[in-house]
Amino acid sequence: MSVYDLKAGDTATIVKTDFSGGAGARLASLGITAGKRVTVLAFSLFKSSVLIGCGAVRLGVRKSLAKLIEVELCG
């Protein structure tokens, strides 16, 4: 399951991330790494991007990157 498959308000734990290069380094520097909890805050109008929260970070991620963040639902 990916972050994109969650519903708004769902919280999950990041299992792994499948991106590399500049985007991977940027997200890792913001704390979007395996083992962290992530919450889906909202989707854009046509679900082309996802607003996620991870710790103190709130971040808009485009659909293609959101599908590369593999998660497992919490509780």
Rosetta constraint file for C-alpha pairs under 8 A:
AtomPair CA 1 CA 5 HARMONIC 6.24 0.50
AtomPair CA 1 CA 6 HARMONIC 7.95 0.50
AtomPair CA 1 CA 70 HARMONIC 5.73 0.50
AtomPair CA 1 CA 71 HARMONIC 5.76 0.50
AtomPair CA 1 CA 72 HARMONIC 6.77 0.50
AtomPair CA 2 CA 6 HARMONIC 7.10 0.50
AtomPair CA 2 CA 66 HARMONIC 6.78 0.50
AtomPair CA 2 CA 67 HARMONIC 5.22 0.50
AtomPair CA 2 CA 68 HARMONIC 6.60 0.50
AtomPair CA 2 CA 69 HARMONIC 5.43 0.50
AtomPair CA 2 CA 70 HARMONIC 4.40 0.50
AtomPair CA 2 CA 71 HARMONIC 5.42 0.50
AtomPair CA 3 CA 40 HARMONIC 7.44 0.50
AtomPair CA 3 CA 66 HARMONIC 5.42 0.50
AtomPair CA 3 CA 67 HARMONIC 6.20 0.50
AtomPair CA 3 CA 68 HARMONIC 7.93 0.50
AtomPair CA 3 CA 69 HARMONIC 5.86 0.50
AtomPair CA 3 CA 70 HARMONIC 6.53 0.50
AtomPair CA 3 CA 71 HARMONIC 6.30 0.50
AtomPair CA 4 CA 50 HARMONIC 7.17 0.50
AtomPair CA 4 CA 63 HARMONIC 6.82 0.50
AtomPair CA 4 CA 66 HARMONIC 5.29 0.50
AtomPair CA 4 CA 67 HARMONIC 5.45 0.50
AtomPair CA 5 CA 67 HARMONIC 7.80 0.50
AtomPair CA 6 CA 10 HARMONIC 6.19 0.50
AtomPair CA 6 CA 40 HARMONIC 7.07 0.50
AtomPair CA 7 CA 40 HARMONIC 6.81 0.50
AtomPair CA 8 CA 39 HARMONIC 7.95 0.50
AtomPair CA 8 CA 40 HARMONIC 5.05 0.50
AtomPair CA 8 CA 41 HARMONIC 5.40 0.50
AtomPair CA 8 CA 42 HARMONIC 5.24 0.50
AtomPair CA 8 CA 43 HARMONIC 7.09 0.50
AtomPair CA 9 CA 39 HARMONIC 6.40 0.50
AtomPair CA 9 CA 40 HARMONIC 5.41 0.50
AtomPair CA 9 CA 41 HARMONIC 5.67 0.50
AtomPair CA 9 CA 42 HARMONIC 7.59 0.50
AtomPair CA 10 CA 39 HARMONIC 5.72 0.50
AtomPair CA 10 CA 40 HARMONIC 5.72 0.50
AtomPair CA 10 CA 73 HARMONIC 7.66 0.50
AtomPair CA 11 CA 37 HARMONIC 6.83 0.50
AtomPair CA 11 CA 38 HARMONIC 5.69 0.50
AtomPair CA 11 CA 39 HARMONIC 4.32 0.50
AtomPair CA 11 CA 40 HARMONIC 6.63 0.50
AtomPair CA 11 CA 73 HARMONIC 6.35 0.50
AtomPair CA 11 CA 74 HARMONIC 6.05 0.50
AtomPair CA 12 CA 37 HARMONIC 5.60 0.50
AtomPair CA 12 CA 38 HARMONIC 5.48 0.50
AtomPair CA 12 CA 39 HARMONIC 6.46 0.50
AtomPair CA 12 CA 71 HARMONIC 5.90 0.50
AtomPair CA 12 CA 72 HARMONIC 5.34 0.50
AtomPair CA 12 CA 73 HARMONIC 4.21 0.50
AtomPair CA 12 CA 74 HARMONIC 4.94 0.50
AtomPair CA 13 CA 34 HARMONIC 7.65 0.50
AtomPair CA 13 CA 35 HARMONIC 6.00 0.50
AtomPair CA 13 CA 36 HARMONIC 5.64 0.50
AtomPair CA 13 CA 37 HARMONIC 4.37 0.50
AtomPair CA 13 CA 38 HARMONIC 6.11 0.50
AtomPair CA 13 CA 71 HARMONIC 5.38 0.50
AtomPair CA 13 CA 72 HARMONIC 5.31 0.50
AtomPair CA 13 CA 73 HARMONIC 6.37 0.50
AtomPair CA 13 CA 74 HARMONIC 6.53 0.50
AtomPair CA 14 CA 32 HARMONIC 7.99 0.50
AtomPair CA 14 CA 33 HARMONIC 6.74 0.50
AtomPair CA 14 CA 34 HARMONIC 4.86 0.50
AtomPair CA 14 CA 35 HARMONIC 5.33 0.50
AtomPair CA 14 CA 36 HARMONIC 5.59 0.50
AtomPair CA 14 CA 37 HARMONIC 6.18 0.50
AtomPair CA 14 CA 38 HARMONIC 6.93 0.50
AtomPair CA 14 CA 69 HARMONIC 6.90 0.50
AtomPair CA 14 CA 70 HARMONIC 5.97 0.50
AtomPair CA 14 CA 71 HARMONIC 4.36 0.50
AtomPair CA 14 CA 72 HARMONIC 6.53 0.50
AtomPair CA 15 CA 34 HARMONIC 5.16 0.50
AtomPair CA 15 CA 35 HARMONIC 6.19 0.50
AtomPair CA 15 CA 69 HARMONIC 7.82 0.50
AtomPair CA 15 CA 70 HARMONIC 5.52 0.50
AtomPair CA 15 CA 71 HARMONIC 5.03 0.50
AtomPair CA 15 CA 72 HARMONIC 6.54 0.50
AtomPair CA 16 CA 33 HARMONIC 7.21 0.50
AtomPair CA 16 CA 34 HARMONIC 5.07 0.50
AtomPair CA 16 CA 69 HARMONIC 6.31 0.50
AtomPair CA 16 CA 70 HARMONIC 5.30 0.50
AtomPair CA 16 CA 71 HARMONIC 7.10 0.50
AtomPair CA 17 CA 33 HARMONIC 6.97 0.50
AtomPair CA 17 CA 34 HARMONIC 6.88 0.50
AtomPair CA 17 CA 68 HARMONIC 5.92 0.50
AtomPair CA 17 CA 69 HARMONIC 4.67 0.50
AtomPair CA 17 CA 70 HARMONIC 6.02 0.50
AtomPair CA 18 CA 68 HARMONIC 5.22 0.50
AtomPair CA 18 CA 69 HARMONIC 6.53 0.50
AtomPair CA 18 CA 70 HARMONIC 7.88 0.50
AtomPair CA 19 CA 23 HARMONIC 7.01 0.50
AtomPair CA 19 CA 24 HARMONIC 5.18 0.50
AtomPair CA 19 CA 65 HARMONIC 7.44 0.50
AtomPair CA 19 CA 68 HARMONIC 6.47 0.50
AtomPair CA 20 CA 24 HARMONIC 4.44 0.50
AtomPair CA 20 CA 25 HARMONIC 6.97 0.50
AtomPair CA 21 CA 25 HARMONIC 6.28 0.50
AtomPair CA 22 CA 26 HARMONIC 6.07 0.50
AtomPair CA 23 CA 27 HARMONIC 6.15 0.50
AtomPair CA 24 CA 28 HARMONIC 6.03 0.50
AtomPair CA 25 CA 29 HARMONIC 6.09 0.50
AtomPair CA 26 CA 30 HARMONIC 6.44 0.50
AtomPair CA 27 CA 31 HARMONIC 6.44 0.50
AtomPair CA 27 CA 32 HARMONIC 5.29 0.50
AtomPair CA 27 CA 33 HARMONIC 7.67 0.50
AtomPair CA 28 CA 32 HARMONIC 5.09 0.50
AtomPair CA 28 CA 33 HARMONIC 5.68 0.50
AtomPair CA 30 CA 57 HARMONIC 7.01 0.50
AtomPair CA 31 CA 36 HARMONIC 7.70 0.50
AtomPair CA 31 CA 54 HARMONIC 7.17 0.50
AtomPair CA 31 CA 55 HARMONIC 7.93 0.50
AtomPair CA 31 CA 57 HARMONIC 7.88 0.50
AtomPair CA 32 CA 36 HARMONIC 6.91 0.50
AtomPair CA 32 CA 54 HARMONIC 6.83 0.50
AtomPair CA 36 CA 54 HARMONIC 7.19 0.50
AtomPair CA 37 CA 54 HARMONIC 6.09 0.50
AtomPair CA 37 CA 55 HARMONIC 7.47 0.50
AtomPair CA 38 CA 52 HARMONIC 6.63 0.50
AtomPair CA 38 CA 53 HARMONIC 5.62 0.50
AtomPair CA 38 CA 54 HARMONIC 4.67 0.50
AtomPair CA 38 CA 55 HARMONIC 7.60 0.50
AtomPair CA 39 CA 52 HARMONIC 5.56 0.50
AtomPair CA 39 CA 53 HARMONIC 5.10 0.50
AtomPair CA 39 CA 54 HARMONIC 6.54 0.50
AtomPair CA 40 CA 50 HARMONIC 7.15 0.50
AtomPair CA 40 CA 51 HARMONIC 6.20 0.50
AtomPair CA 40 CA 52 HARMONIC 4.59 0.50
AtomPair CA 40 CA 53 HARMONIC 6.48 0.50
AtomPair CA 41 CA 50 HARMONIC 7.68 0.50
AtomPair CA 41 CA 51 HARMONIC 5.40 0.50
AtomPair CA 41 CA 52 HARMONIC 5.32 0.50
AtomPair CA 41 CA 53 HARMONIC 6.64 0.50
AtomPair CA 42 CA 50 HARMONIC 6.04 0.50
AtomPair CA 42 CA 51 HARMONIC 5.13 0.50
AtomPair CA 42 CA 52 HARMONIC 7.21 0.50
AtomPair CA 43 CA 47 HARMONIC 5.40 0.50
AtomPair CA 43 CA 48 HARMONIC 7.59 0.50
AtomPair CA 43 CA 49 HARMONIC 6.01 0.50
AtomPair CA 43 CA 50 HARMONIC 4.59 0.50
AtomPair CA 43 CA 51 HARMONIC 6.06 0.50
AtomPair CA 44 CA 48 HARMONIC 6.04 0.50
AtomPair CA 44 CA 49 HARMONIC 5.44 0.50
AtomPair CA 44 CA 50 HARMONIC 6.29 0.50
AtomPair CA 44 CA 51 HARMONIC 7.81 0.50
AtomPair CA 47 CA 63 HARMONIC 7.36 0.50
AtomPair CA 48 CA 62 HARMONIC 6.17 0.50
AtomPair CA 48 CA 63 HARMONIC 5.29 0.50
AtomPair CA 49 CA 60 HARMONIC 6.61 0.50
AtomPair CA 49 CA 61 HARMONIC 5.51 0.50
AtomPair CA 49 CA 62 HARMONIC 4.13 0.50
AtomPair CA 49 CA 63 HARMONIC 4.89 0.50
AtomPair CA 49 CA 66 HARMONIC 7.80 0.50
AtomPair CA 50 CA 60 HARMONIC 5.56 0.50
AtomPair CA 50 CA 61 HARMONIC 5.26 0.50
AtomPair CA 50 CA 62 HARMONIC 6.27 0.50
AtomPair CA 50 CA 63 HARMONIC 6.80 0.50
AtomPair CA 50 CA 66 HARMONIC 7.14 0.50
AtomPair CA 51 CA 58 HARMONIC 7.00 0.50
AtomPair CA 51 CA 59 HARMONIC 5.61 0.50
AtomPair CA 51 CA 60 HARMONIC 4.34 0.50
AtomPair CA 51 CA 61 HARMONIC 6.32 0.50
AtomPair CA 52 CA 58 HARMONIC 5.76 0.50
AtomPair CA 52 CA 59 HARMONIC 5.37 0.50
AtomPair CA 52 CA 60 HARMONIC 6.29 0.50
AtomPair CA 52 CA 61 HARMONIC 7.42 0.50
AtomPair CA 53 CA 57 HARMONIC 5.66 0.50
AtomPair CA 53 CA 58 HARMONIC 4.46 0.50
AtomPair CA 53 CA 59 HARMONIC 6.32 0.50
AtomPair CA 54 CA 58 HARMONIC 6.56 0.50
AtomPair CA 61 CA 65 HARMONIC 6.35 0.50
AtomPair CA 61 CA 66 HARMONIC 6.08 0.50
AtomPair CA 62 CA 66 HARMONIC 6.21 0.50
AtomPair CA 63 CA 67 HARMONIC 6.26 0.50
AtomPair CA 64 CA 68 HARMONIC 6.91 0.50
AtomPair CA 65 CA 69 HARMONIC 6.91 0.50
